[in-house]
Every structure is written in structure tokens, then in C-alpha cells.
């Protein structure tokens, strides 16, 4: 089953950004919101797993090297 594209104002996608760097998370959030996308942020793999179930993103940008649970 493929989730429907969310309507984030201008047809943008719901995007999950996973990175342990606050600077990178916030920068990505700014650029994606300017592009009309809905953005959900997570600081590591465990946080991301919970948010994937709660928000069902259509696209995920994931850092690989993170504490607690990595991006692999």
C-alpha cells in the first residue's frame, strides 16, 4: 500500500529528517518548509522509529552515523 501524498499547502510531501546535529536538522527544516513540505524532525534512530509510525512520512532523509541507533 502506497500512502497518498499529503497536502502541505502547495502539494508538498511529508518529510522526516533524522540527524543528530541540531544545525543540520534545522537547516533542512527551513529549506524543506520553504519548498512547501511538511517536516518532521528526529535526533536519532530510536526517535525516528516512533515518528515514522506516528507521522507516516513520504520521504526520509537519514544520517548514517548517530548515537544510540544509527541510520543503517
FIZATOR-942899 format. One record per residue: x, y, z of N, C-alpha, C, CB in turn. Coordinates in steps of 0.2 Angstrom, whole numbers, plus 5000, padded with zeros to 4 digits. Glycine has a CB too. Example, Ala and Ser with C-alpha at 12.3 -4.5 7.8 and 13.67 -1.06 7.14 Angstrom:
506649725039506249785039506649845039505749785045
506449895035506849955036506450005039507049975029
This chain:
500449945000500050005000500450065000499550005006
500350114995500750174995500350234998500950194987
500650265003500250325006500150375001500650355012
499550415002499450464997499850524999498650484998
499950564994500350624995499950674999500650664988
500350705005499950745009499950815006500350755016
499450855008499350925005499550975010498550935004
500250985010500551035014500551105011501351015015
499951125009499851195006499951194998500351235009
500551174996500751184989500851114986501251234987
500551064989500750994986501350964988500650994979
501650994994502250964996502250895000502651015001
502750865000502750795004502850805011503250755001
502750755015502850755022503550715022502350715026
504050755025504750735025505050725033505150785022
505350665034505650655040506350665040505450585043
506650715044507350725044507650695050507550805043
508150655049508450625055509250635055508350545055
509450675060510150695061510250715068510350745056
510850695071511050705077511250785078511550665080
511450815073511650885073511050935072512150895067
510950975078510351015078510451065072510351055084
511051085070511151135065510851105058511851155064
511051045057510851015050510051005050511250945049
509850975056509050965056508751035055508850945063
508951085058508551155057508651185050508851205063
509251175048509351205041508951165036510151195039
508951095036508551055032507751075033508650985033
507551085039506851105040506751175037506751115048
507151225037507051285034506951275026507651335036
507451245023507451235016506851195014508051205014
506651145017506051105015505451145016506051035019
505351175022504751215023504651275017504751245030
505251305015505151355010504951325004505851385009
505051255003504851224997504151194997505351164995
503851215003503151195004503051125007502751194997
503551095010503451025013503351035020504050985011
502950975022502850975030503450935032502150935031
503750955038504350925040504350905047504950985040
504550845048504550815055505350795056504150745055
505550815063506250805064506350755069506550875067
506950715069507150665074507850675075506950595071
508050665081508850675083509250605083508850705089
508850545082509250485082508750435079509550465089
509050375079508650315076508050295080509050255075
508150295087507550275091506950335091507750275098
507150395091506650445090506350445083507050515091
506750425078506450415071505950365071506950405066
506050305074505650245073504950265076505950185077
504950305082504250325084503950375080504350355091
504250415077503950465072503750435066504450525071
504050385063503850355057503150325058504350305055
503050295064502350265065501850325066502450225071
502050375069501550425071501350475065501850475077
501850485061501850535055501750505048502350585056
501950445047502050415041502250465035501350385039
502950475036503250525031503250485024503950545033
503250525019503350505012504050505009502950545007
504550535013505250545011505550545018505350605006
506150515018506550515024507250535022506550445028
507550585025508250605025508650575031508350675023
509050535031509350505037510150505037509150435037
510350535042511150525044511250455045511350575050
511850435044512050365045512450355052512550345040
512850405054513250395060512950445065513950425059
512550405070512150445075512250395081511450455073
512250435087512250395094511650355095512350445100
511650305099511050265101510850215096510450305103
510650235090510450195085510550225078509650175085
511050195074511250235068510750225063511950205066
510950265057510550265051510450205047510750315047
510850155049510850095045510250055047511450045046
